[in-house]
Amino acid sequence: MSEKRVIEILKSCDALLEGHFRYTSGRHGKQYFEKIRIVQEPRFVDELGRMMAAKMDDIRENIDLVCAPAYGAVVFGFATALHMGRSFAFLQRDGETKMSVRSGFRDIVKGSRILLVEDICTTGGSIVESIDALNASGAEVLQVGLVVDRTAGKLKLDVPYRSLLSVEAISWNSEECPLCREGIPITIPGSSGK
């Protein structure tokens, strides 16, 4: 259950990319996690879900429900719930792009103690929005589980979190980017739609 295995999984499905990237934030960096490539390999999603469930084994009895924000984290949350033997629900953005509990899940979310699973965390914005939505729905988020924490453990949340892989994602403003100065071509990967 080591970080080494997570890196092996990411590399084996070409989800850990090295180069020169412009992130959704507009900043530039050397590393990009293409999570959609992991999702294309169900055996890896299953293995990561098993690893996340094992990482939460000491709090398993305190968790009623596993939740994840749509869309990227849904498969990882589902796999975690499956391996924890817990029910699953997901959140999604409403018509006003505000994170909310999907209407069909409101009854099981209300009063539940939640493990919130997210795939790749860069700033924590979606996690905070998800926690707020779950709290507003009458749930209590006890723990957050991250597949990849790009803050290297520096994420600030009101609830504890654990990650399968923790890395420091160094990035620069375009004006300060050493990769631009070296003339390395830039890649603009897909966006989360936020």
C-alpha positions in Angstrom: 0.0 0.0 0.0 2.9 2.3 -0.7 3.2 5.5 -2.6 5.6 3.6 -4.9 2.7 1.4 -6.0 0.5 4.4 -6.7 3.2 5.9 -8.9 3.6 2.5 -10.7 -0.2 2.6 -11.4 -0.1 6.2 -12.7 2.9 5.5 -14.9 1.6 2.2 -16.3 -1.5 3.9 -17.7 0.3 7.1 -18.7 -1.5 9.1 -16.1 1.6 10.7 -14.7 2.9 13.1 -17.4 6.2 15.0 -17.4 6.8 18.1 -19.5 5.6 21.7 -19.7 1.9 22.2 -18.8 -0.5 25.1 -18.4 -2.9 24.2 -15.6 -6.5 25.3 -15.3 -5.3 28.1 -12.9 -3.1 29.5 -15.7 0.1 28.6 -13.9 2.8 26.5 -15.5 4.4 23.3 -14.2 6.4 20.2 -15.0 4.0 17.5 -13.9 0.4 16.7 -14.8 -1.9 13.9 -13.6 -4.3 12.8 -16.4 -6.8 11.0 -14.1 -9.0 10.0 -17.0 -6.4 7.5 -18.1 -6.6 5.7 -14.7 -10.4 5.5 -15.1 -9.9 3.7 -18.4 -8.3 0.8 -16.5 -11.0 -0.6 -14.1 -8.5 -2.9 -12.4 -6.4 0.2 -11.3 -9.5 2.0 -10.0 -10.4 -1.1 -8.1 -6.9 -1.4 -6.7 -6.8 2.3 -5.7 -10.2 1.9 -4.0 -8.9 -1.1 -2.1 -5.9 0.9 -1.0 -8.0 3.8 0.1 -10.3 1.5 2.1 -7.3 -0.1 3.8 -5.9 3.4 4.6 -9.2 4.1 6.4 -9.4 0.8 8.2 -9.0 2.3 11.7 -12.0 4.6 11.2 -14.2 2.2 9.1 -16.7 1.6 11.9 -17.2 5.3 12.3 -18.1 5.8 8.6 -21.7 5.4 7.4 -21.3 6.6 3.8 -18.7 7.3 1.2 -19.2 10.3 -1.0 -17.3 11.9 -3.9 -17.7 14.9 -6.1 -18.6 14.3 -9.8 -17.3 13.5 -12.1 -13.7 12.5 -11.9 -13.7 11.2 -8.3 -17.0 9.2 -8.6 -15.3 6.0 -9.7 -12.6 6.2 -6.9 -15.3 6.9 -4.3 -17.4 4.1 -5.5 -14.5 1.7 -5.4 -13.6 2.8 -1.9 -17.2 2.3 -0.7 -17.3 -1.1 -2.3 -14.1 -2.2 -0.4 -15.3 -0.6 2.8 -18.7 -2.3 2.6 -20.4 1.1 2.8 -23.1 2.8 0.7 -22.1 5.5 -1.8 -23.4 8.8 -2.9 -22.0 11.6 -5.1 -22.2 15.3 -5.3 -22.4 17.4 -8.5 -22.6 21.0 -9.6 -26.1 22.4 -9.9 -27.3 24.8 -12.6 -25.5 27.7 -10.8 -22.3 25.6 -10.7 -22.6 25.2 -7.0 -21.6 21.8 -5.5 -24.6 20.0 -4.1 -25.8 16.6 -3.0 -27.7 15.0 -5.9 -31.4 14.9 -5.1 -31.7 11.1 -5.1 -29.0 10.8 -2.4 -30.3 13.5 0.1 -32.1 11.0 2.3 -29.1 8.7 2.8 -26.7 11.7 3.3 -28.8 13.4 6.0 -27.4 12.3 9.4 -24.6 10.2 8.0 -20.9 10.3 9.0 -19.0 10.7 5.7 -15.7 9.7 4.2 -15.3 12.2 1.2 -13.0 10.8 -1.5 -11.4 13.1 -4.1 -9.1 12.1 -6.9 -6.5 14.8 -7.5 -6.2 17.8 -5.0 -4.3 20.9 -6.1 -5.9 23.7 -4.1 -8.7 22.0 -2.1 -11.4 24.2 -3.5 -13.7 21.3 -4.7 -13.2 19.5 -1.4 -14.2 22.6 0.7 -17.3 23.0 -1.6 -18.2 19.4 -1.1 -17.8 19.5 2.7 -20.0 22.6 2.8 -22.7 20.9 0.7 -22.6 17.8 2.8 -22.8 19.8 6.0 -25.7 21.8 4.6 -27.5 18.5 3.9 -27.2 17.4 7.5 -24.2 15.1 7.2 -20.9 15.2 9.1 -17.6 14.7 7.1 -15.3 12.8 9.4 -12.4 12.3 7.0 -11.2 13.1 3.5 -9.3 10.6 1.3 -7.2 11.8 -1.6 -5.8 9.6 -4.3 -3.2 12.3 -5.1 -2.4 15.3 -2.8 -0.5 17.8 -4.9 0.1 20.0 -1.8 2.6 17.7 -0.2 0.6 17.6 3.0 0.1 21.4 3.2 -3.6 21.4 2.5 -5.7 23.2 5.1 -9.1 21.7 5.8 -11.5 21.8 8.7 -11.4 17.9 8.8 -8.5 15.5 8.7 -7.4 14.0 5.4 -5.2 11.2 4.2 -3.7 10.6 0.8 -2.4 7.6 -1.2 0.2 9.8 -2.8 1.6 13.1 -1.6 3.7 15.2 -4.0 4.8 18.8 -4.2 3.5 20.4 -7.3 5.8 23.2 -8.1 4.3 25.8 -10.5 5.0 29.2 -11.8 3.3 32.3 -13.2 3.8 32.3 -17.0 6.2 35.3 -16.6 8.4 33.4 -14.2 8.3 30.0 -15.8 11.8 28.6 -16.4 10.4 26.1 -18.9 9.1 29.0 -21.1 12.5 30.6 -20.8 14.1 27.4 -22.1 11.7 27.4 -25.0 10.1 24.0 -24.1 6.8 23.7 -25.9 3.7 24.0 -23.6 0.8 21.5 -23.4 -2.6 22.6 -22.3 -4.4 19.5 -20.9 -8.1 19.0 -20.3 -9.9 21.1 -17.8 -12.2 20.3 -14.9 -14.8 22.7 -16.2 -14.8 24.9 -13.1 
